[in-house]
Amino acid sequence: MYQTLIVDDRDIFILELKRLKVWGEGLGFEIAGKASDGVQALEMLRSNHYDLVITDIRMPRIDGIKLLQEIKKEKLCSCVVLLSEHSEFEYARRGIVLGAFDYLVKPAKEQEVSELLSRTKQFIDALEAQKSLEQGIAQKGRAMTSYPSVEEKNTVALIGKNDDQVVDLFLNTAKSILHMSGEEDSGCTVVIRRFYINIISEIFSHYSWLQLYLDESSYKEPDIDDYKNCADIYKESLYQLFDFVHRLIPREANGVLHNICHFILENPESEIKLSSVAEKFYINHTYLSNTFRQKTGHRFNDYVTSVRMARARFLVEHSELKIYEICNRLGYKDADYFNRLFKKYNSTTPTDIRKTFESNKS
């Protein structure tokens, strides 16, 4: 069971959380301790292990923001979630900037807490997989005579957490296969290729919205002329894929902003407005506008446009739709305006891209 520490100076809020039907075997979390302020919480964290801390922001002696800073400084817990009231969005924003895993608005709703615990579990499991994989790589002298199933499982567990580590661990495993084959046998590329293809499949599965913007098969079939270089070629392909992911989901978009980006990416052909998204995610629209720009470096409407232009490019390359049909499908009534936007985000016109793509196929 994952151990949770609840920190709040008002027992009524702790009691409300405990009453939610999210604790126990289902999600694997239990409330293992409660503290009335940051000072007591730090004492408990220094003497006990907790996987998750859920803390109120406003408390006497040490408030939630200061507690978060101390936890991060002393590495006492990897996941800290802030509890805030509607009037405390600025404090919540500060917490996200300082590294809070997420935040909940009081009173916390059962569905929201359930979704939070599911994300927390994935994050904690990925951290444990990373530690296990690093320990395995550190052990010398183990020959890889069969498919690296354990290495694949551990690499997959890191997808969505830190893509640099995913790529590096893939490369280490692939090069180990080449090194330990003991001879110049191109047969080892069969193992590496399968390893690579499985990782690509898992990335497209994890980021399910990718299928709306990229052709998965094109990433599974890079040209390999020299088997000795296959690991580096696959590595570069993985880097390109993750670069695309983080152009559409900036690394800084964590917590609720991450969920908002996912929602937009999953619905690029829908009418998306700042006010409706703010309402859907229970956020003040002014706070969302300011925080989105501060965290991602993009204005909300500019981000939505960039997503639509990425979808437009995919439709230009992979559909039989006419350009004006794609324009209408994405909600643009003015074809000239659509073409100008497309060229701004893709460096060329829809017509030129379609001609180039079709000529490359022939």
ZINOR-V148907 format. One record per pair of residues at least 12 apart in sequence whose ideal C-beta (glycine too) atoms are under 10 Angstrom apart, sorted by the first residue. I is the first residue (numbers start at 0). J is the second residue. D is the distance in whole Angstrom. If there is no record, write none. Layout:
BEGIN
i;j;d
I;J;D
I;J;D
END
This chain:
BEGIN
i;j;d
0;22;9
0;23;8
0;24;8
0;26;10
0;27;6
0;28;7
0;29;5
0;31;8
0;50;9
1;26;8
1;27;5
1;28;5
1;29;7
1;31;9
1;49;9
1;50;4
1;51;6
1;78;9
1;116;8
1;119;7
1;120;7
1;123;6
1;124;10
2;28;8
2;29;7
2;30;9
2;31;4
2;32;8
2;47;8
2;48;6
2;49;5
2;50;5
2;51;7
2;52;10
2;76;9
3;16;9
3;22;8
3;28;5
3;29;7
3;30;5
3;31;6
3;32;8
3;33;9
3;49;7
3;50;7
3;51;5
3;52;8
3;53;7
3;76;10
3;78;9
3;80;9
3;116;9
3;119;9
4;30;8
4;31;7
4;32;5
4;33;7
4;34;7
4;39;10
4;40;6
4;43;6
4;44;7
4;47;8
4;48;10
4;49;4
4;50;9
4;51;7
4;52;5
4;53;7
4;54;8
4;75;10
4;76;8
4;79;10
5;17;8
5;30;6
5;31;9
5;32;7
5;33;5
5;34;7
5;40;9
5;49;10
5;51;9
5;52;8
5;53;5
5;54;8
5;55;9
5;82;9
6;32;9
6;33;7
6;34;5
6;35;8
6;36;7
6;37;7
6;39;8
6;40;4
6;41;10
6;43;9
6;44;10
6;52;7
6;53;7
6;54;4
6;55;6
6;58;7
6;61;10
6;63;7
6;66;7
6;79;10
6;82;8
7;33;8
7;34;8
7;35;7
7;36;9
7;40;10
7;53;8
7;54;7
7;55;4
7;56;10
7;57;10
7;58;7
7;63;9
7;82;7
7;105;9
8;34;9
8;35;5
8;36;6
8;37;9
8;39;10
8;55;7
8;57;8
8;58;5
8;59;6
8;60;9
8;62;10
9;35;9
9;55;8
9;57;10
9;58;9
9;105;10
10;33;8
10;35;8
11;106;10
12;53;10
12;55;7
12;82;7
12;105;6
12;106;8
12;107;8
13;30;8
13;33;5
13;34;9
13;35;9
13;53;9
13;55;9
14;33;10
15;105;8
15;106;6
15;107;7
16;30;7
16;33;9
16;53;7
16;82;9
16;103;9
16;105;10
16;106;9
16;107;6
16;109;10
16;112;7
17;30;6
17;33;8
18;109;9
19;106;10
19;107;7
19;108;8
19;109;5
19;110;10
19;111;10
19;112;6
19;113;8
19;116;10
20;109;6
20;112;10
20;113;9
21;107;10
21;109;6
21;110;9
21;111;10
21;112;5
21;113;5
21;114;10
21;115;9
21;116;6
21;117;10
22;112;9
22;116;9
25;113;9
25;116;9
26;112;9
26;113;7
26;114;10
26;115;10
26;116;5
26;117;6
26;119;9
26;120;7
27;50;10
27;116;8
27;117;10
27;119;10
27;120;6
27;123;10
27;124;10
28;50;8
28;51;7
28;112;9
28;113;10
28;115;10
28;116;5
28;117;10
28;119;8
28;120;8
28;123;10
29;50;10
30;51;10
30;53;9
31;43;9
31;47;8
31;48;9
31;49;7
31;50;9
31;51;9
32;44;9
32;47;7
32;49;7
32;52;10
33;53;10
34;52;9
34;54;8
34;58;9
34;66;9
35;55;10
35;58;8
35;59;8
35;60;9
36;54;10
36;55;9
36;58;5
36;59;5
36;60;5
36;61;6
36;62;8
36;63;10
36;66;8
37;54;7
37;55;9
37;58;6
37;59;9
37;60;6
37;61;3
37;62;6
37;63;7
37;64;9
37;65;6
37;66;4
37;67;9
37;68;10
37;69;7
37;70;9
38;58;9
38;59;9
38;60;5
38;61;5
38;65;10
38;66;9
38;69;10
39;58;10
39;60;9
39;61;9
40;52;7
40;54;7
40;58;9
40;61;8
40;63;9
40;66;6
40;69;9
40;70;8
40;75;9
40;76;10
41;61;7
41;65;10
41;66;7
41;69;6
41;70;8
41;73;8
41;75;8
43;75;10
44;66;9
44;69;9
44;70;7
44;73;8
44;75;4
44;76;6
45;69;10
45;73;8
45;75;7
47;75;10
48;75;9
48;76;8
49;70;10
49;75;8
49;76;5
49;77;10
49;78;9
49;79;10
50;76;7
50;77;8
50;78;7
50;119;8
50;120;9
50;122;10
50;123;6
50;126;10
51;76;7
51;77;9
51;78;5
51;79;8
51;80;7
51;100;8
51;115;9
51;116;8
51;119;6
51;120;9
51;122;10
51;123;8
52;66;8
52;67;8
52;70;7
52;75;8
52;76;5
52;77;9
52;78;7
52;79;5
52;80;7
52;81;10
52;99;10
52;100;9
53;78;9
53;79;8
53;80;5
53;81;8
53;82;6
53;100;10
53;101;10
53;102;10
53;103;7
53;107;8
53;112;9
53;115;9
53;116;10
53;119;10
54;66;6
54;67;7
54;70;9
54;79;7
54;80;7
54;81;6
54;82;6
54;94;9
54;99;9
54;102;10
55;81;8
55;82;5
55;83;8
55;84;9
55;87;10
55;105;8
56;81;6
56;82;7
56;83;5
56;84;8
56;87;6
56;89;10
56;90;5
56;91;7
56;93;9
56;94;7
56;99;10
56;102;8
56;105;10
57;82;9
57;83;9
57;84;8
57;86;10
57;87;7
57;90;8
58;82;10
62;90;8
63;79;9
63;80;10
63;81;6
63;82;7
63;83;8
63;87;9
63;90;8
63;91;9
63;93;10
63;94;7
63;99;9
63;102;10
64;81;8
64;90;6
64;91;10
64;93;6
64;94;6
64;97;7
64;99;9
65;97;10
66;79;8
66;81;9
66;94;10
67;79;5
67;80;10
67;81;7
67;93;9
67;94;6
67;95;10
67;97;6
67;98;7
67;99;6
67;100;10
68;94;10
68;97;6
68;98;9
70;98;9
70;99;10
71;97;7
71;98;5
71;99;9
76;100;9
77;98;10
77;100;8
77;119;9
77;122;7
77;123;7
77;126;6
78;99;9
78;100;4
78;101;8
78;115;9
78;118;9
78;119;5
78;120;10
78;122;6
78;123;7
78;126;9
79;94;8
79;97;9
79;98;8
79;99;5
79;100;6
79;101;9
79;102;10
80;94;9
80;99;7
80;100;6
80;101;5
80;102;6
80;103;6
80;107;10
80;112;9
80;115;6
80;116;10
80;118;10
80;119;8
80;254;9
81;93;9
81;94;4
81;95;8
81;97;10
81;99;5
81;100;9
81;101;8
81;102;4
81;103;7
81;104;10
81;254;9
82;102;7
82;103;5
82;104;8
82;105;6
82;106;9
82;107;7
83;102;6
83;103;7
83;104;6
83;105;7
84;104;7
84;105;5
84;106;9
85;104;6
85;105;8
85;281;9
85;282;10
85;283;7
85;286;10
86;283;10
87;102;9
87;104;9
87;105;9
88;102;9
88;104;9
88;282;8
88;283;6
88;285;9
88;286;4
88;287;9
88;289;9
88;290;8
89;286;8
89;289;10
89;290;10
90;102;9
91;103;9
91;104;8
91;254;9
91;255;9
91;282;10
91;286;9
91;290;9
92;286;7
92;289;8
92;290;5
92;293;8
92;294;9
94;254;9
95;251;9
95;252;10
95;253;7
95;254;5
95;255;8
95;256;8
95;290;8
95;293;10
95;294;7
96;251;9
96;253;10
96;290;9
96;293;8
96;294;8
98;253;9
99;253;9
99;254;7
100;115;8
100;118;8
100;119;7
100;122;7
100;253;8
100;254;7
101;114;10
101;115;6
101;118;7
101;119;8
101;122;10
101;253;8
101;254;4
101;255;7
101;257;9
101;258;9
102;115;9
102;254;7
102;255;7
103;115;7
103;255;10
104;255;10
104;281;6
104;282;9
108;281;9
111;281;8
114;258;9
115;254;10
118;159;10
118;254;9
118;257;9
118;258;9
121;156;9
121;159;7
121;160;8
121;205;10
122;159;9
122;160;7
124;156;6
124;160;10
125;153;9
125;155;9
125;156;5
125;157;6
125;158;8
125;159;7
125;160;4
125;161;8
125;164;10
126;156;9
126;157;9
126;160;8
126;161;10
127;153;9
127;156;8
128;152;8
128;153;5
128;154;8
128;155;8
128;156;3
128;157;6
128;160;9
128;168;10
129;153;7
129;154;10
129;156;7
129;157;6
129;160;8
129;161;8
129;164;6
129;165;10
129;168;8
130;153;9
131;149;9
131;152;9
131;153;6
131;156;9
132;149;8
132;150;7
132;152;9
132;153;4
132;154;7
132;156;8
132;157;8
132;164;9
132;168;6
132;171;9
132;172;9
133;153;9
133;164;9
133;168;8
133;171;10
135;147;10
135;149;7
135;150;7
135;153;7
135;168;10
135;172;10
136;150;8
136;153;10
136;167;10
136;168;7
136;171;6
136;172;8
136;175;8
140;179;10
141;175;9
141;179;8
142;175;9
142;176;10
142;178;10
142;179;5
142;180;9
142;181;8
143;172;8
143;175;6
143;176;5
143;177;10
143;178;9
143;179;5
143;180;8
143;187;9
143;190;8
144;176;10
144;179;8
144;180;9
145;190;8
146;176;9
146;189;10
146;190;6
146;193;7
146;194;7
146;197;9
147;172;5
147;173;9
147;175;8
147;176;7
147;190;8
147;191;9
147;193;10
147;194;6
148;194;10
148;197;10
149;172;10
150;168;7
150;169;9
150;171;9
150;172;5
150;173;9
150;175;8
150;176;9
150;194;8
151;168;10
151;169;9
151;172;8
151;193;9
151;194;6
151;195;10
151;197;6
151;198;7
151;201;9
152;197;10
152;201;10
153;168;7
153;172;9
154;166;9
154;167;10
154;168;5
154;169;6
154;171;10
154;172;7
154;194;8
154;197;9
154;198;6
154;201;8
155;197;8
155;198;7
155;200;9
155;201;5
155;202;9
155;204;9
155;205;8
156;201;10
157;169;10
158;198;8
158;201;6
158;202;6
158;204;9
158;205;5
158;206;8
158;241;9
158;244;10
159;201;10
159;202;9
159;205;5
159;206;8
159;244;9
159;248;10
159;257;10
161;241;10
161;250;10
162;202;9
162;237;8
162;238;8
162;240;9
162;241;4
162;242;9
162;244;7
162;245;7
162;250;9
163;238;9
163;241;8
165;198;7
165;201;9
165;202;8
165;237;7
165;238;10
165;241;7
166;198;9
166;233;9
166;234;6
166;235;9
166;236;10
166;237;5
166;238;6
166;240;9
166;241;7
167;234;9
167;237;10
168;198;10
169;191;9
169;194;7
169;195;7
169;198;6
169;230;8
169;233;7
169;234;7
169;237;6
170;230;6
170;231;8
170;233;8
170;234;5
170;235;10
170;237;8
171;230;9
172;190;10
172;191;8
172;194;7
172;198;10
172;230;9
173;187;9
173;188;9
173;190;9
173;191;5
173;192;10
173;194;7
173;195;7
173;229;7
173;230;4
173;231;9
173;233;7
173;234;8
174;191;9
174;230;5
174;231;9
174;234;9
175;230;9
176;188;9
176;190;6
176;191;6
176;194;8
176;229;10
176;230;8
177;190;10
177;191;7
177;226;8
177;227;7
177;228;10
177;229;8
177;230;6
180;226;10
183;226;8
183;227;8
184;226;8
185;223;9
185;225;9
185;226;4
185;227;9
185;229;9
186;226;9
187;226;7
187;227;10
187;229;9
187;230;10
188;223;7
188;225;10
188;226;4
188;227;9
188;228;10
188;229;5
188;230;9
188;233;10
189;226;10
191;223;9
191;226;8
191;229;6
191;230;6
191;233;7
192;219;9
192;220;10
192;221;10
192;223;8
192;226;10
192;229;7
192;233;8
194;230;10
194;233;8
195;218;9
195;219;8
195;221;9
195;223;10
195;229;8
195;230;9
195;232;9
195;233;4
195;234;9
195;236;8
195;237;8
196;215;10
196;218;9
196;219;5
196;220;9
196;233;9
197;219;10
198;233;9
198;237;7
198;240;10
199;215;7
199;216;10
199;218;5
199;219;5
199;220;10
199;233;9
199;236;8
199;237;8
199;240;7
200;215;8
200;218;10
200;219;8
202;215;9
202;218;8
202;237;8
202;240;6
202;241;8
202;244;8
203;215;5
203;218;8
203;219;10
203;240;9
205;244;9
206;240;9
206;241;10
206;243;10
206;244;6
206;247;9
206;248;8
206;261;9
206;264;8
207;261;9
207;264;9
207;265;7
208;244;10
208;247;8
208;248;9
208;260;9
208;261;7
208;262;9
208;263;9
208;264;4
208;265;5
208;266;9
208;267;8
208;306;9
208;310;10
209;240;8
209;243;8
209;244;7
209;247;9
209;264;9
210;313;9
211;264;7
211;265;8
211;266;9
211;267;6
211;268;9
211;306;9
211;309;8
211;310;6
211;313;7
211;314;9
212;243;8
212;244;10
212;247;7
212;264;8
212;267;8
212;306;8
212;309;5
212;310;6
212;311;10
212;312;8
212;313;5
212;314;10
212;317;10
213;240;8
213;243;7
213;244;9
213;309;9
213;312;10
213;313;7
213;316;10
213;317;9
214;313;8
214;316;8
214;317;6
215;240;10
217;236;10
217;316;10
217;317;10
218;233;10
218;236;6
218;237;9
218;239;8
218;240;6
218;243;10
219;236;9
220;236;10
221;233;7
221;235;8
221;236;5
221;239;10
243;309;8
244;264;10
246;305;8
246;309;8
247;260;7
247;261;10
247;263;9
247;264;6
247;267;10
247;302;9
247;305;7
247;306;6
247;309;6
248;260;5
248;261;7
248;263;10
248;264;7
248;295;9
248;302;10
248;306;10
249;291;10
249;294;7
249;295;4
249;296;7
249;297;7
249;302;9
250;294;10
250;295;9
251;293;9
251;294;5
251;295;6
251;296;7
252;290;10
252;291;8
252;294;6
252;295;5
252;296;10
252;297;9
252;302;9
253;294;8
254;290;10
254;294;9
255;280;6
255;281;9
255;282;7
255;287;9
255;290;9
256;280;9
256;282;10
256;287;8
256;290;7
256;291;6
256;293;10
256;294;6
256;295;7
257;294;10
258;279;10
258;280;7
259;271;10
259;276;6
259;277;9
259;279;9
259;280;6
259;282;8
259;287;8
259;290;10
259;291;8
259;295;10
259;299;9
259;302;9
260;291;9
260;295;8
260;302;8
260;306;8
262;276;7
262;279;7
262;280;8
263;276;7
263;299;9
263;302;7
263;303;6
263;305;10
263;306;6
263;307;9
264;306;6
264;309;9
264;310;9
265;306;10
266;306;9
267;303;8
267;306;5
267;307;5
267;308;9
267;309;8
267;310;4
267;311;9
267;313;9
267;314;10
267;328;10
267;329;7
267;330;10
268;307;8
268;310;7
268;311;10
268;314;9
268;325;10
268;328;6
268;329;6
268;330;7
269;329;10
269;330;8
270;330;6
271;299;9
271;300;9
271;302;10
271;303;5
271;306;9
271;307;9
271;330;9
272;284;9
272;299;9
272;300;9
272;303;9
273;285;9
273;287;7
273;288;6
273;291;8
273;298;10
273;299;5
273;300;7
273;303;9
274;287;9
274;288;10
276;291;9
276;299;8
276;303;9
277;291;10
277;299;9
284;299;9
287;299;7
288;300;9
301;344;10
304;329;10
304;331;10
304;340;6
304;343;9
304;344;7
305;340;9
305;343;10
305;344;6
306;329;10
306;344;10
307;328;10
307;329;5
307;330;8
307;331;8
307;337;9
307;340;8
307;341;9
307;344;9
308;329;9
308;337;9
308;340;6
308;341;6
308;342;9
308;343;8
308;344;4
308;345;6
308;349;10
309;344;7
309;345;8
310;325;9
310;328;9
310;329;7
311;325;6
311;326;8
311;328;9
311;329;6
311;331;9
311;337;8
311;340;8
311;341;6
311;344;8
311;345;8
311;349;7
311;352;10
312;325;10
312;341;8
312;344;8
312;345;5
312;347;10
312;349;8
312;352;7
312;353;10
312;356;10
313;325;10
314;326;10
314;328;7
314;329;8
314;349;9
314;353;10
315;341;8
315;345;9
315;348;9
315;349;5
315;350;9
315;351;10
315;352;5
315;353;5
315;356;8
316;349;10
316;352;7
316;353;7
316;355;9
316;356;5
316;357;9
316;359;10
316;360;10
317;356;8
318;353;10
321;349;10
321;353;10
322;334;7
322;337;8
322;338;8
322;341;9
322;348;9
322;349;5
322;350;7
322;352;10
322;353;8
323;337;9
323;338;10
323;349;10
325;337;8
325;341;9
325;349;7
326;338;8
326;340;10
326;341;9
326;349;8
329;341;10
334;349;10
337;349;8
338;350;8
END
